[in-house]
Amino acid sequence: MNEDELVANLFRINQTKQKLLRDNIQGENNAKNVHYEVGKKVRKAIADIGGMMPEEMPTPKKSLKELEREKKQLADKKKRKLVAETIE
């Protein structure tokens, strides 16, 4: 998720929360409907401004999980190398 998508999500979450509180929305289905409507309006605002829609944003070549796995493998490799050097 890039910065633009993160900010849009935070804005959507905050506006949904404020509407739920302000309008005293009760019930799960009503809350879901508010969430959906606010999300639709945020997407419309992004489109109206000419911003890039989240589904059009580039995705990373590697997932966070893959990057974390590679980082752990590198750390393990460095540890083994240090241990081998210490033994020698």
C-alpha positions as CSV (number, residue, x, y, z in Angstrom):
1,M,0.0,0.0,0.0
2,N,1.5,3.3,-1.0
3,E,1.1,6.6,0.9
4,D,-1.9,7.8,-1.2
5,E,-3.8,4.6,-0.6
6,L,-3.0,4.6,3.1
7,V,-4.2,8.2,3.5
8,A,-7.4,7.5,1.6
9,N,-8.1,4.5,3.9
10,L,-7.4,6.4,7.0
11,F,-9.7,9.2,5.8
12,R,-12.4,6.7,4.9
13,I,-12.1,5.0,8.3
14,N,-12.2,8.3,10.2
15,Q,-15.2,9.7,8.2
16,T,-17.1,6.4,8.8
17,K,-16.4,6.5,12.5
18,Q,-17.6,10.2,12.7
19,K,-20.8,9.4,10.8
20,L,-21.6,6.4,12.9
21,L,-21.2,8.5,16.1
22,R,-22.8,11.7,14.8
23,D,-25.9,9.9,13.4
24,N,-26.0,7.4,16.2
25,I,-26.1,4.4,13.8
26,Q,-27.1,1.2,15.5
27,G,-26.8,-2.4,14.2
28,E,-24.2,-4.2,12.2
29,N,-26.1,-4.0,8.9
30,N,-26.6,-0.2,9.3
31,A,-22.9,0.2,10.1
32,K,-21.9,-1.8,7.1
33,N,-24.1,0.3,4.9
34,V,-22.6,3.5,6.2
35,H,-19.1,2.1,5.7
36,Y,-20.0,1.2,2.1
37,E,-21.5,4.6,1.3
38,V,-18.6,6.5,2.8
39,G,-16.2,4.4,0.9
40,K,-18.1,5.0,-2.3
41,K,-17.9,8.8,-1.7
42,V,-14.2,8.7,-1.0
43,R,-13.6,6.8,-4.2
44,K,-15.8,9.3,-6.1
45,A,-13.8,12.2,-4.6
46,I,-10.5,10.5,-5.7
47,A,-11.9,10.0,-9.2
48,D,-13.3,13.6,-9.4
49,I,-9.9,15.0,-8.4
50,G,-8.2,12.9,-11.0
51,G,-6.3,10.8,-8.5
52,M,-5.2,7.3,-9.1
53,M,-7.6,4.6,-8.0
54,P,-6.2,2.0,-5.6
55,E,-6.7,-0.8,-8.1
56,E,-4.6,1.1,-10.6
57,M,-1.7,1.7,-8.3
58,P,1.4,-0.4,-8.9
59,T,1.9,-3.4,-6.7
60,P,5.3,-4.5,-5.4
61,K,7.1,-7.3,-7.1
62,K,7.5,-9.2,-3.8
63,S,5.1,-9.4,-0.9
64,L,5.9,-8.3,2.6
65,K,6.0,-11.9,3.6
66,E,8.6,-12.8,1.0
67,L,10.7,-9.8,2.0
68,E,10.5,-10.8,5.6
69,R,11.5,-14.3,4.8
70,E,14.5,-13.1,2.7
71,K,15.6,-10.8,5.5
72,K,15.5,-13.7,8.0
73,Q,17.4,-15.9,5.6
74,L,20.1,-13.2,5.3
75,A,20.3,-12.8,9.0
76,D,20.6,-16.5,9.6
77,K,23.3,-16.7,6.9
78,K,25.3,-13.9,8.6
79,K,25.0,-15.6,12.0
80,R,26.3,-18.9,10.5
81,K,29.1,-17.1,8.9
82,L,30.1,-15.3,12.1
83,V,29.9,-18.6,14.0
84,A,32.1,-20.3,11.4
85,E,34.6,-17.4,11.5
86,T,34.7,-17.6,15.3
87,I,35.4,-21.4,15.3
88,E,38.3,-21.0,12.8
